[in-house]
Amino acid sequence: MTTSSSSLVSSADVNGTNVYGADGTKIGHIDHLLIDKLSGNVAYAVMGFGGFLGMGEDHHPVPWGKLTYDPAKDGFVTDLTEFEVKGAPERHDNWYTDREWERRTHDHYGVPTYWF
């Protein structure tokens, strides 16, 4: 990500940003963001894990509230492990339209839902 004095960042700059576990180990990267159309809030960071040169990579949506930007790392930090992310509720192709799946996922991660 590009470091600046502004608190705003382009979504294009977030894509590809590394995500680190609490121990400082890189656990993945942000593939893309999902934004709630009604509130304008970022709802999920879809994280990429594993793979080689983009092939065989797994993608898992993580509630945005589980990530904190760390300027020293120029990346995001989370208390989650890759194991916890991969153990989240299984999703289907239209998971982002399924409120029940979202409720289970937010419960799994222990964060409040993004919708009001």
MOPAC internal coordinates of N, CA, C and O (Angstrom, degrees):
PM7 1SCF
backbone

  N    0.0000 0     0.00 0     0.00 0    0    0    0
  C    1.4457 1     0.00 0     0.00 0    1    0    0
  C    1.5153 1   109.26 1     0.00 0    2    1    0
  O    1.2310 1   121.21 1   -26.02 1    3    2    1
  N    1.2863 1   115.30 1   153.98 1    3    2    1
  C    1.4534 1   120.88 1   178.73 1    5    3    2
  C    1.5219 1   109.48 1   -84.44 1    6    5    3
  O    1.2310 1   120.67 1   -53.45 1    7    6    5
  N    1.3143 1   116.32 1   126.55 1    7    6    5
  C    1.4563 1   120.71 1   178.77 1    9    7    6
  C    1.5235 1   109.10 1   -80.80 1   10    9    7
  O    1.2310 1   120.84 1   -46.63 1   11   10    9
  N    1.3238 1   116.00 1   133.37 1   11   10    9
  C    1.4620 1   120.57 1   176.26 1   13   11   10
  C    1.5109 1   108.41 1  -151.61 1   14   13   11
  O    1.2310 1   120.95 1   -10.27 1   15   14   13
  N    1.3329 1   115.78 1   169.73 1   15   14   13
  C    1.4594 1   119.16 1  -179.61 1   17   15   14
  C    1.5213 1   111.76 1   -82.63 1   18   17   15
  O    1.2310 1   119.84 1   171.16 1   19   18   17
  N    1.3209 1   117.90 1    -8.84 1   19   18   17
  C    1.4562 1   121.93 1   179.67 1   21   19   18
  C    1.5193 1   110.78 1   -80.52 1   22   21   19
  O    1.2310 1   120.64 1   -28.83 1   23   22   21
  N    1.3421 1   116.39 1   151.17 1   23   22   21
  C    1.4608 1   119.58 1   176.21 1   25   23   22
  C    1.5277 1   110.61 1   -87.05 1   26   25   23
  O    1.2310 1   120.06 1   176.17 1   27   26   25
  N    1.3368 1   117.49 1    -3.83 1   27   26   25
  C    1.4527 1   121.28 1   178.60 1   29   27   26
  C    1.5275 1   110.35 1   -94.68 1   30   29   27
  O    1.2310 1   121.19 1   -32.08 1   31   30   29
  N    1.3308 1   115.33 1   147.92 1   31   30   29
  C    1.4574 1   120.26 1   178.42 1   33   31   30
  C    1.5216 1   107.91 1  -143.97 1   34   33   31
  O    1.2310 1   120.59 1   -35.64 1   35   34   33
  N    1.3032 1   116.47 1   144.36 1   35   34   33
  C    1.4554 1   121.40 1   176.99 1   37   35   34
  C    1.5261 1   109.47 1   -73.38 1   38   37   35
  O    1.2310 1   120.53 1   -37.82 1   39   38   37
  N    1.3262 1   116.59 1   142.18 1   39   38   37
  C    1.4682 1   119.56 1   177.15 1   41   39   38
  C    1.5269 1   110.45 1   -60.51 1   42   41   39
  O    1.2310 1   120.07 1   149.80 1   43   42   41
  N    1.3215 1   117.47 1   -30.20 1   43   42   41
  C    1.4631 1   120.56 1   178.17 1   45   43   42
  C    1.5273 1   111.03 1   -62.02 1   46   45   43
  O    1.2310 1   120.31 1   148.23 1   47   46   45
  N    1.3358 1   117.01 1   -31.77 1   47   46   45
  C    1.4598 1   120.78 1   179.11 1   49   47   46
  C    1.5247 1   112.40 1   -78.88 1   50   49   47
  O    1.2310 1   120.16 1   158.63 1   51   50   49
  N    1.3257 1   117.29 1   -21.37 1   51   50   49
  C    1.4673 1   120.80 1   179.64 1   53   51   50
  C    1.5215 1   110.47 1   -78.47 1   54   53   51
  O    1.2310 1   120.43 1   141.25 1   55   54   53
  N    1.3252 1   116.79 1   -38.75 1   55   54   53
  C    1.4702 1   120.72 1  -179.86 1   57   55   54
  C    1.5230 1   109.67 1   -57.38 1   58   57   55
  O    1.2310 1   120.70 1   -51.64 1   59   58   57
  N    1.3273 1   116.26 1   128.36 1   59   58   57
  C    1.4577 1   121.98 1  -179.35 1   61   59   58
  C    1.5142 1   114.43 1    92.00 1   62   61   59
  O    1.2310 1   119.98 1   171.94 1   63   62   61
  N    1.3359 1   117.65 1    -8.06 1   63   62   61
  C    1.4579 1   120.80 1  -179.73 1   65   63   62
  C    1.5247 1   110.16 1   -68.15 1   66   65   63
  O    1.2310 1   120.44 1   -44.21 1   67   66   65
  N    1.3143 1   116.76 1   135.79 1   67   66   65
  C    1.4581 1   121.64 1  -179.80 1   69   67   66
  C    1.5207 1   111.52 1   -69.21 1   70   69   67
  O    1.2310 1   121.51 1   -28.89 1   71   70   69
  N    1.3454 1   114.72 1   151.11 1   71   70   69
  C    1.4586 1   122.71 1   174.25 1   73   71   70
  C    1.5238 1   106.89 1  -121.69 1   74   73   71
  O    1.2310 1   121.29 1   -48.00 1   75   74   73
  N    1.3423 1   115.14 1   132.00 1   75   74   73
  C    1.4552 1   122.21 1  -176.34 1   77   75   74
  C    1.5211 1   110.57 1  -116.01 1   78   77   75
  O    1.2310 1   121.15 1   -34.84 1   79   78   77
  N    1.3242 1   115.41 1   145.16 1   79   78   77
  C    1.4532 1   120.88 1   173.75 1   81   79   78
  C    1.5192 1   109.79 1   -75.95 1   82   81   79
  O    1.2310 1   120.74 1    -7.67 1   83   82   81
  N    1.3273 1   116.19 1   172.33 1   83   82   81
  C    1.4658 1   121.37 1  -178.69 1   85   83   82
  C    1.5281 1   111.91 1   -59.37 1   86   85   83
  O    1.2310 1   120.04 1   153.65 1   87   86   85
  N    1.3277 1   117.52 1   -26.35 1   87   86   85
  C    1.4656 1   121.28 1   179.73 1   89   87   86
  C    1.5283 1   112.78 1   -84.82 1   90   89   87
  O    1.2310 1   120.10 1  -178.71 1   91   90   89
  N    1.3438 1   117.41 1     1.29 1   91   90   89
  C    1.4574 1   121.39 1   178.46 1   93   91   90
  C    1.5131 1   114.90 1    91.19 1   94   93   91
  O    1.2310 1   120.18 1   176.50 1   95   94   93
  N    1.3307 1   117.25 1    -3.50 1   95   94   93
  C    1.4515 1   121.51 1   179.49 1   97   95   94
  C    1.5239 1   110.69 1   -78.31 1   98   97   95
  O    1.2310 1   120.71 1   -45.67 1   99   98   97
  N    1.3263 1   116.25 1   134.33 1   99   98   97
  C    1.4649 1   119.80 1   176.04 1  101   99   98
  C    1.5197 1   108.70 1   -67.13 1  102  101   99
  O    1.2310 1   120.80 1   -54.08 1  103  102  101
  N    1.3578 1   116.08 1   125.92 1  103  102  101
  C    1.4657 1   119.19 1   179.59 1  105  103  102
  C    1.5231 1   112.34 1  -110.55 1  106  105  103
  O    1.2310 1   119.83 1   168.84 1  107  106  105
  N    1.3109 1   117.93 1   -11.16 1  107  106  105
  C    1.4598 1   120.76 1   179.39 1  109  107  106
  C    1.5144 1   110.23 1   170.21 1  110  109  107
  O    1.2310 1   121.26 1    16.97 1  111  110  109
  N    1.3248 1   115.20 1  -163.03 1  111  110  109
  C    1.4610 1   121.10 1   177.92 1  113  111  110
  C    1.5225 1   109.21 1  -145.70 1  114  113  111
  O    1.2310 1   120.75 1   -17.97 1  115  114  113
  N    1.3107 1   116.18 1   162.03 1  115  114  113
  C    1.4579 1   120.17 1   178.44 1  117  115  114
  C    1.5179 1   108.41 1   -84.18 1  118  117  115
  O    1.2310 1   121.07 1   -58.35 1  119  118  117
  N    1.3258 1   115.55 1   121.65 1  119  118  117
  C    1.4602 1   121.12 1   177.48 1  121  119  118
  C    1.5227 1   110.33 1   -83.09 1  122  121  119
  O    1.2310 1   121.11 1   132.23 1  123  122  121
  N    1.3402 1   115.49 1   -47.77 1  123  122  121
  C    1.4686 1   120.78 1   176.95 1  125  123  122
  C    1.5171 1   109.63 1  -164.82 1  126  125  123
  O    1.2310 1   120.87 1   -10.35 1  127  126  125
  N    1.3220 1   115.94 1   169.65 1  127  126  125
  C    1.4639 1   122.52 1  -179.49 1  129  127  126
  C    1.5157 1   109.98 1  -112.35 1  130  129  127
  O    1.2310 1   120.98 1   -27.55 1  131  130  129
  N    1.3322 1   115.73 1   152.45 1  131  130  129
  C    1.4603 1   122.04 1   171.02 1  133  131  130
  C    1.5214 1   107.37 1  -116.96 1  134  133  131
  O    1.2310 1   120.99 1   -52.50 1  135  134  133
  N    1.3148 1   115.71 1   127.50 1  135  134  133
  C    1.4606 1   122.46 1  -175.49 1  137  135  134
  C    1.5179 1   109.36 1  -113.45 1  138  137  135
  O    1.2310 1   120.69 1   -47.49 1  139  138  137
  N    1.3314 1   116.29 1   132.51 1  139  138  137
  C    1.4635 1   121.53 1   176.78 1  141  139  138
  C    1.5282 1   108.44 1   -69.47 1  142  141  139
  O    1.2310 1   120.47 1   -57.82 1  143  142  141
  N    1.3346 1   116.71 1   122.18 1  143  142  141
  C    1.4684 1   120.93 1  -176.53 1  145  143  142
  C    1.5212 1   112.68 1   -64.59 1  146  145  143
  O    1.2310 1   119.92 1   146.30 1  147  146  145
  N    1.3272 1   117.77 1   -33.70 1  147  146  145
  C    1.4622 1   120.00 1  -176.06 1  149  147  146
  C    1.5245 1   112.98 1   -77.07 1  150  149  147
  O    1.2310 1   120.16 1   133.88 1  151  150  149
  N    1.3245 1   117.29 1   -46.12 1  151  150  149
  C    1.4688 1   119.85 1  -176.48 1  153  151  150
  C    1.5273 1   112.79 1   -91.56 1  154  153  151
  O    1.2310 1   120.61 1   156.31 1  155  154  153
  N    1.3274 1   116.44 1   -23.69 1  155  154  153
  C    1.4599 1   120.30 1  -174.37 1  157  155  154
  C    1.5150 1   113.26 1    82.11 1  158  157  155
  O    1.2310 1   119.97 1  -178.85 1  159  158  157
  N    1.3338 1   117.65 1     1.15 1  159  158  157
  C    1.4622 1   121.78 1  -179.13 1  161  159  158
  C    1.5278 1   110.64 1   -80.22 1  162  161  159
  O    1.2310 1   120.95 1   -33.61 1  163  162  161
  N    1.3257 1   115.80 1   146.39 1  163  162  161
  C    1.4590 1   119.94 1   171.80 1  165  163  162
  C    1.5201 1   106.33 1   -69.82 1  166  165  163
  O    1.2310 1   120.38 1   -53.38 1  167  166  165
  N    1.3161 1   116.87 1   126.62 1  167  166  165
  C    1.4616 1   121.51 1  -178.98 1  169  167  166
  C    1.5294 1   111.08 1   -95.58 1  170  169  167
  O    1.2310 1   120.39 1   134.18 1  171  170  169
  N    1.3188 1   116.86 1   -45.82 1  171  170  169
  C    1.4656 1   121.21 1  -175.43 1  173  171  170
  C    1.5198 1   110.62 1  -140.17 1  174  173  171
  O    1.2310 1   121.48 1   -32.34 1  175  174  173
  N    1.3142 1   114.77 1   147.66 1  175  174  173
  C    1.4597 1   122.06 1   163.70 1  177  175  174
  C    1.5188 1   104.68 1  -105.76 1  178  177  175
  O    1.2310 1   120.35 1   -59.23 1  179  178  177
  N    1.3066 1   116.94 1   120.77 1  179  178  177
  C    1.4598 1   119.95 1   176.18 1  181  179  178
  C    1.5226 1   105.70 1   -87.07 1  182  181  179
  O    1.2310 1   121.57 1   -64.90 1  183  182  181
  N    1.3331 1   114.61 1   115.10 1  183  182  181
  C    1.4519 1   121.15 1  -174.26 1  185  183  182
  C    1.5155 1   111.21 1   -98.35 1  186  185  183
  O    1.2310 1   121.22 1   -36.97 1  187  186  185
  N    1.3220 1   115.28 1   143.03 1  187  186  185
  C    1.4547 1   122.09 1   174.98 1  189  187  186
  C    1.5154 1   109.41 1  -100.87 1  190  189  187
  O    1.2310 1   121.02 1   -42.38 1  191  190  189
  N    1.3241 1   115.65 1   137.62 1  191  190  189
  C    1.4631 1   122.73 1   179.87 1  193  191  190
  C    1.5234 1   109.61 1  -131.88 1  194  193  191
  O    1.2310 1   121.26 1   -36.67 1  195  194  193
  N    1.3179 1   115.20 1   143.33 1  195  194  193
  C    1.4584 1   120.10 1   172.42 1  197  195  194
  C    1.5103 1   113.14 1    66.29 1  198  197  195
  O    1.2310 1   121.47 1    19.98 1  199  198  197
  N    1.3135 1   114.78 1  -160.02 1  199  198  197
  C    1.4527 1   120.51 1  -179.48 1  201  199  198
  C    1.5185 1   111.21 1    78.90 1  202  201  199
  O    1.2310 1   121.94 1    -3.49 1  203  202  201
  N    1.3071 1   113.90 1   176.51 1  203  202  201
  C    1.4568 1   120.86 1   179.30 1  205  203  202
  C    1.5214 1   107.79 1  -140.80 1  206  205  203
  O    1.2310 1   120.75 1   -58.28 1  207  206  205
  N    1.3168 1   116.17 1   121.72 1  207  206  205
  C    1.4622 1   122.19 1  -178.05 1  209  207  206
  C    1.5224 1   111.81 1    53.62 1  210  209  207
  O    1.2310 1   120.94 1  -142.46 1  211  210  209
  N    1.3346 1   115.82 1    37.54 1  211  210  209
  C    1.4608 1   121.13 1   176.97 1  213  211  210
  C    1.5124 1   114.83 1    84.27 1  214  213  211
  O    1.2310 1   119.50 1   175.85 1  215  214  213
  N    1.3201 1   118.56 1    -4.15 1  215  214  213
  C    1.4680 1   121.35 1  -179.59 1  217  215  214
  C    1.5223 1   109.36 1   -99.50 1  218  217  215
  O    1.2310 1   120.71 1   -43.65 1  219  218  217
  N    1.3247 1   116.25 1   136.35 1  219  218  217
  C    1.4560 1   121.21 1   178.93 1  221  219  218
  C    1.5152 1   113.62 1    76.68 1  222  221  219
  O    1.2310 1   120.71 1  -167.10 1  223  222  221
  N    1.3136 1   116.25 1    12.90 1  223  222  221
  C    1.4541 1   121.06 1  -178.55 1  225  223  222
  C    1.5228 1   110.41 1   -77.62 1  226  225  223
  O    1.2310 1   120.62 1   -41.54 1  227  226  225
  N    1.3386 1   116.42 1   138.46 1  227  226  225
  C    1.4682 1   122.56 1   173.84 1  229  227  226
  C    1.5169 1   108.41 1   -92.71 1  230  229  227
  O    1.2310 1   120.51 1   -35.65 1  231  230  229
  N    1.3479 1   116.64 1   144.35 1  231  230  229
  C    1.4643 1   122.03 1   177.09 1  233  231  230
  C    1.5166 1   109.07 1  -120.34 1  234  233  231
  O    1.2310 1   120.94 1   -47.68 1  235  234  233
  N    1.3330 1   115.82 1   132.32 1  235  234  233
  C    1.4588 1   121.82 1  -179.23 1  237  235  234
  C    1.5245 1   109.76 1  -137.04 1  238  237  235
  O    1.2310 1   120.25 1   -52.71 1  239  238  237
  N    1.3435 1   117.12 1   127.29 1  239  238  237
  C    1.4633 1   119.53 1   175.96 1  241  239  238
  C    1.5256 1   110.92 1   -76.04 1  242  241  239
  O    1.2310 1   121.11 1   -47.08 1  243  242  241
  N    1.3181 1   115.48 1   132.92 1  243  242  241
  C    1.4581 1   122.50 1   178.88 1  245  243  242
  C    1.5255 1   107.08 1  -122.62 1  246  245  243
  O    1.2310 1   119.57 1   -48.46 1  247  246  245
  N    1.3361 1   118.43 1   131.54 1  247  246  245
  C    1.4702 1   118.97 1   177.03 1  249  247  246
  C    1.5247 1   110.81 1   -54.70 1  250  249  247
  O    1.2310 1   121.05 1   -45.71 1  251  250  249
  N    1.3114 1   115.61 1   134.29 1  251  250  249
  C    1.4619 1   122.68 1  -176.94 1  253  251  250
  C    1.5280 1   111.78 1   -54.05 1  254  253  251
  O    1.2310 1   120.23 1   146.63 1  255  254  253
  N    1.3319 1   117.16 1   -33.37 1  255  254  253
  C    1.4589 1   121.73 1  -178.92 1  257  255  254
  C    1.5167 1   114.45 1   -63.70 1  258  257  255
  O    1.2310 1   119.63 1   169.28 1  259  258  257
  N    1.3292 1   118.32 1   -10.72 1  259  258  257
  C    1.4636 1   121.35 1   179.37 1  261  259  258
  C    1.5273 1   112.24 1   -90.64 1  262  261  259
  O    1.2310 1   120.17 1   179.65 1  263  262  261
  N    1.3353 1   117.28 1    -0.35 1  263  262  261
  C    1.4605 1   120.75 1  -178.13 1  265  263  262
  C    1.5252 1   110.63 1  -116.96 1  266  265  263
  O    1.2310 1   120.72 1   -39.03 1  267  266  265
  N    1.3169 1   116.22 1   140.97 1  267  266  265
  C    1.4578 1   123.17 1   176.48 1  269  267  266
  C    1.5151 1   107.92 1  -129.81 1  270  269  267
  O    1.2310 1   120.60 1   -49.34 1  271  270  269
  N    1.3287 1   116.45 1   130.66 1  271  270  269
  C    1.4597 1   119.38 1   179.92 1  273  271  270
  C    1.5261 1   110.05 1   -75.44 1  274  273  271
  O    1.2310 1   120.62 1   -46.02 1  275  274  273
  N    1.3337 1   116.42 1   133.98 1  275  274  273
  C    1.4619 1   123.10 1   177.96 1  277  275  274
  C    1.5243 1   108.31 1  -118.97 1  278  277  275
  O    1.2310 1   120.18 1   -74.90 1  279  278  277
  N    1.3404 1   117.27 1   105.10 1  279  278  277
  C    1.4725 1   119.74 1  -178.11 1  281  279  278
  C    1.5315 1   113.34 1   -58.56 1  282  281  279
  O    1.2310 1   119.91 1   148.35 1  283  282  281
  N    1.3197 1   117.78 1   -31.65 1  283  282  281
  C    1.4622 1   120.40 1  -179.46 1  285  283  282
  C    1.5336 1   111.39 1   -65.47 1  286  285  283
  O    1.2310 1   120.63 1   149.34 1  287  286  285
  N    1.3123 1   116.41 1   -30.66 1  287  286  285
  C    1.4664 1   120.62 1   179.13 1  289  287  286
  C    1.5280 1   111.51 1   -95.40 1  290  289  287
  O    1.2310 1   120.56 1   168.40 1  291  290  289
  N    1.3418 1   116.53 1   -11.60 1  291  290  289
  C    1.4571 1   121.89 1  -172.67 1  293  291  290
  C    1.5257 1   109.04 1    51.19 1  294  293  291
  O    1.2310 1   121.73 1  -137.70 1  295  294  293
  N    1.3344 1   114.29 1    42.30 1  295  294  293
  C    1.4545 1   121.68 1  -178.70 1  297  295  294
  C    1.5133 1   110.02 1  -161.00 1  298  297  295
  O    1.2310 1   121.24 1     3.04 1  299  298  297
  N    1.3077 1   115.24 1  -176.96 1  299  298  297
  C    1.4583 1   121.26 1  -179.22 1  301  299  298
  C    1.5194 1   110.20 1  -101.77 1  302  301  299
  O    1.2310 1   121.13 1   -30.28 1  303  302  301
  N    1.3329 1   115.45 1   149.72 1  303  302  301
  C    1.4586 1   122.22 1   178.83 1  305  303  302
  C    1.5193 1   107.70 1  -121.39 1  306  305  303
  O    1.2310 1   121.03 1   -36.28 1  307  306  305
  N    1.3220 1   115.63 1   143.72 1  307  306  305
  C    1.4596 1   121.59 1   178.52 1  309  307  306
  C    1.5209 1   108.80 1  -141.03 1  310  309  307
  O    1.2310 1   120.92 1   -22.16 1  311  310  309
  N    1.3231 1   115.84 1   157.84 1  311  310  309
  C    1.4609 1   119.75 1   174.76 1  313  311  310
  C    1.5243 1   110.77 1   -88.75 1  314  313  311
  O    1.2310 1   120.35 1  -178.80 1  315  314  313
  N    1.3332 1   116.94 1     1.20 1  315  314  313
  C    1.4604 1   121.43 1  -179.41 1  317  315  314
  C    1.5218 1   111.07 1   -81.14 1  318  317  315
  O    1.2310 1   121.49 1   -25.95 1  319  318  317
  N    1.3191 1   114.75 1   154.05 1  319  318  317
  C    1.4591 1   120.62 1   170.82 1  321  319  318
  C    1.5261 1   107.73 1  -105.67 1  322  321  319
  O    1.2310 1   120.65 1   -18.17 1  323  322  321
  N    1.3028 1   116.35 1   161.83 1  323  322  321
  C    1.4708 1   120.46 1   176.33 1  325  323  322
  C    1.5284 1   109.64 1   -58.38 1  326  325  323
  O    1.2310 1   120.20 1   143.08 1  327  326  325
  N    1.3285 1   117.21 1   -36.92 1  327  326  325
  C    1.4682 1   122.20 1   178.64 1  329  327  326
  C    1.5335 1   111.15 1   -60.17 1  330  329  327
  O    1.2310 1   120.38 1   135.68 1  331  330  329
  N    1.3477 1   116.87 1   -44.32 1  331  330  329
  C    1.4745 1   120.26 1   179.10 1  333  331  330
  C    1.5290 1   111.40 1   -64.36 1  334  333  331
  O    1.2310 1   120.65 1   140.19 1  335  334  333
  N    1.3245 1   116.36 1   -39.81 1  335  334  333
  C    1.4687 1   120.01 1  -179.89 1  337  335  334
  C    1.5234 1   110.00 1   -65.48 1  338  337  335
  O    1.2310 1   120.63 1   134.93 1  339  338  337
  N    1.3148 1   116.40 1   -45.07 1  339  338  337
  C    1.4725 1   119.70 1  -179.27 1  341  339  338
  C    1.5275 1   111.45 1   -70.32 1  342  341  339
  O    1.2310 1   119.66 1   162.69 1  343  342  341
  N    1.3381 1   118.26 1   -17.31 1  343  342  341
  C    1.4622 1   122.54 1   178.34 1  345  343  342
  C    1.5201 1   113.64 1   -91.39 1  346  345  343
  O    1.2310 1   120.28 1  -175.91 1  347  346  345
  N    1.3185 1   117.07 1     4.09 1  347  346  345
  C    1.4780 1   121.22 1   179.72 1  349  347  346
  C    1.5242 1   109.70 1   -66.18 1  350  349  347
  O    1.2310 1   120.30 1   -16.17 1  351  350  349
  N    1.3353 1   117.04 1   163.83 1  351  350  349
  C    1.4698 1   119.70 1   179.61 1  353  351  350
  C    1.5260 1   111.64 1   -51.64 1  354  353  351
  O    1.2310 1   121.21 1   -44.76 1  355  354  353
  N    1.3163 1   115.30 1   135.24 1  355  354  353
  C    1.4595 1   120.67 1   179.58 1  357  355  354
  C    1.5237 1   109.51 1   -62.53 1  358  357  355
  O    1.2310 1   121.15 1   -40.99 1  359  358  357
  N    1.2940 1   115.41 1   139.01 1  359  358  357
  C    1.4583 1   118.99 1  -178.28 1  361  359  358
  C    1.5232 1   111.14 1  -114.07 1  362  361  359
  O    1.2310 1   121.74 1   -25.64 1  363  362  361
  N    1.3067 1   114.28 1   154.36 1  363  362  361
  C    1.4586 1   121.04 1   177.02 1  365  363  362
  C    1.5269 1   108.45 1  -106.30 1  366  365  363
  O    1.2310 1   119.88 1    -0.02 1  367  366  365
  N    1.3186 1   117.83 1   179.98 1  367  366  365
  C    1.4644 1   121.33 1  -174.78 1  369  367  366
  C    1.5193 1   113.79 1   -57.43 1  370  369  367
  O    1.2310 1   119.56 1   145.40 1  371  370  369
  N    1.3142 1   118.44 1   -34.60 1  371  370  369
  C    1.4718 1   121.50 1  -178.35 1  373  371  370
  C    1.5262 1   111.61 1  -108.15 1  374  373  371
  O    1.2310 1   120.20 1  -141.75 1  375  374  373
  N    1.3127 1   117.22 1    38.25 1  375  374  373
  C    1.4639 1   121.77 1  -177.39 1  377  375  374
  C    1.5176 1   112.15 1   -55.40 1  378  377  375
  O    1.2310 1   119.98 1   146.58 1  379  378  377
  N    1.3134 1   117.65 1   -33.42 1  379  378  377
  C    1.4701 1   121.53 1  -175.90 1  381  379  378
  C    1.5304 1   112.84 1   -73.31 1  382  381  379
  O    1.2310 1   119.88 1   176.23 1  383  382  381
  N    1.3263 1   117.83 1    -3.77 1  383  382  381
  C    1.4728 1   121.05 1   175.31 1  385  383  382
  C    1.5236 1   111.30 1  -110.36 1  386  385  383
  O    1.2310 1   119.93 1  -173.00 1  387  386  385
  N    1.3121 1   117.75 1     7.00 1  387  386  385
  C    1.4691 1   123.59 1  -173.66 1  389  387  386
  C    1.5361 1   109.67 1  -111.56 1  390  389  387
  O    1.2310 1   120.42 1   -83.98 1  391  390  389
  N    1.3449 1   116.80 1    96.02 1  391  390  389
  C    1.4657 1   120.91 1  -178.10 1  393  391  390
  C    1.5276 1   112.30 1   -60.25 1  394  393  391
  O    1.2310 1   119.84 1   146.25 1  395  394  393
  N    1.3204 1   117.91 1   -33.75 1  395  394  393
  C    1.4671 1   119.60 1   179.45 1  397  395  394
  C    1.5332 1   110.19 1   -65.20 1  398  397  395
  O    1.2310 1   120.16 1   137.93 1  399  398  397
  N    1.3166 1   117.30 1   -42.07 1  399  398  397
  C    1.4561 1   120.24 1   176.25 1  401  399  398
  C    1.5256 1   109.30 1   -61.70 1  402  401  399
  O    1.2310 1   120.28 1   137.45 1  403  402  401
  N    1.3387 1   117.06 1   -42.55 1  403  402  401
  C    1.4617 1   120.29 1   179.55 1  405  403  402
  C    1.5267 1   111.30 1   -62.47 1  406  405  403
  O    1.2310 1   119.89 1   138.21 1  407  406  405
  N    1.3231 1   117.82 1   -41.79 1  407  406  405
  C    1.4743 1   120.29 1   177.89 1  409  407  406
  C    1.5253 1   110.99 1   -60.46 1  410  409  407
  O    1.2310 1   120.87 1   133.07 1  411  410  409
  N    1.3377 1   115.95 1   -46.93 1  411  410  409
  C    1.4720 1   119.83 1   178.98 1  413  411  410
  C    1.5353 1   110.81 1   -60.94 1  414  413  411
  O    1.2310 1   120.62 1   140.73 1  415  414  413
  N    1.3095 1   116.41 1   -39.27 1  415  414  413
  C    1.4620 1   120.70 1  -178.72 1  417  415  414
  C    1.5248 1   111.03 1   -67.48 1  418  417  415
  O    1.2310 1   120.29 1   135.51 1  419  418  417
  N    1.3250 1   117.04 1   -44.49 1  419  418  417
  C    1.4637 1   119.38 1   178.20 1  421  419  418
  C    1.5295 1   110.85 1   -65.15 1  422  421  419
  O    1.2310 1   119.99 1   142.55 1  423  422  421
  N    1.3210 1   117.63 1   -37.45 1  423  422  421
  C    1.4663 1   120.43 1   174.61 1  425  423  422
  C    1.5284 1   110.40 1   -62.06 1  426  425  423
  O    1.2310 1   120.15 1   136.15 1  427  426  425
  N    1.3229 1   117.31 1   -43.85 1  427  426  425
  C    1.4672 1   122.46 1   179.69 1  429  427  426
  C    1.5307 1   110.46 1   -56.67 1  430  429  427
  O    1.2310 1   120.67 1   136.66 1  431  430  429
  N    1.3209 1   116.33 1   -43.34 1  431  430  429
  C    1.4626 1   120.78 1  -177.99 1  433  431  430
  C    1.5241 1   113.86 1   -87.16 1  434  433  431
  O    1.2310 1   120.22 1   170.80 1  435  434  433
  N    1.3315 1   117.18 1    -9.20 1  435  434  433
  C    1.4586 1   120.42 1   177.74 1  437  435  434
  C    1.5135 1   114.07 1    70.19 1  438  437  435
  O    1.2310 1   120.66 1  -144.88 1  439  438  437
  N    1.3376 1   116.34 1    35.12 1  439  438  437
  C    1.4689 1   120.69 1   178.43 1  441  439  438
  C    1.5221 1   109.34 1  -125.46 1  442  441  439
  O    1.2310 1   120.74 1   -28.57 1  443  442  441
  N    1.3243 1   116.20 1   151.43 1  443  442  441
  C    1.4712 1   118.65 1   178.41 1  445  443  442
  C    1.5394 1   110.50 1   -68.31 1  446  445  443
  O    1.2310 1   120.92 1   -24.09 1  447  446  445
  N    1.3137 1   115.85 1   155.91 1  447  446  445
  C    1.4623 1   120.41 1   177.47 1  449  447  446
  C    1.5249 1   109.35 1   -69.10 1  450  449  447
  O    1.2310 1   120.74 1   -22.48 1  451  450  449
  N    1.3131 1   116.18 1   157.52 1  451  450  449
  C    1.4672 1   121.26 1  -179.24 1  453  451  450
  C    1.5185 1   112.49 1   -85.58 1  454  453  451
  O    1.2310 1   119.62 1   163.22 1  455  454  453
  N    1.3287 1   118.34 1   -16.78 1  455  454  453
  C    1.4537 1   120.22 1  -178.67 1  457  455  454
  C    1.5091 1   109.31 1   -91.98 1  458  457  455
  O    1.2310 1   121.09 1   -20.07 1  459  458  457
  N    1.3081 1   115.53 1   159.93 1  459  458  457
  C    1.4676 1   120.33 1  -173.52 1  461  459  458
  C    1.5035 1   110.97 1   -99.68 1  462  461  459
  O    1.2310 1   120.10 1   180.00 1  463  462  461

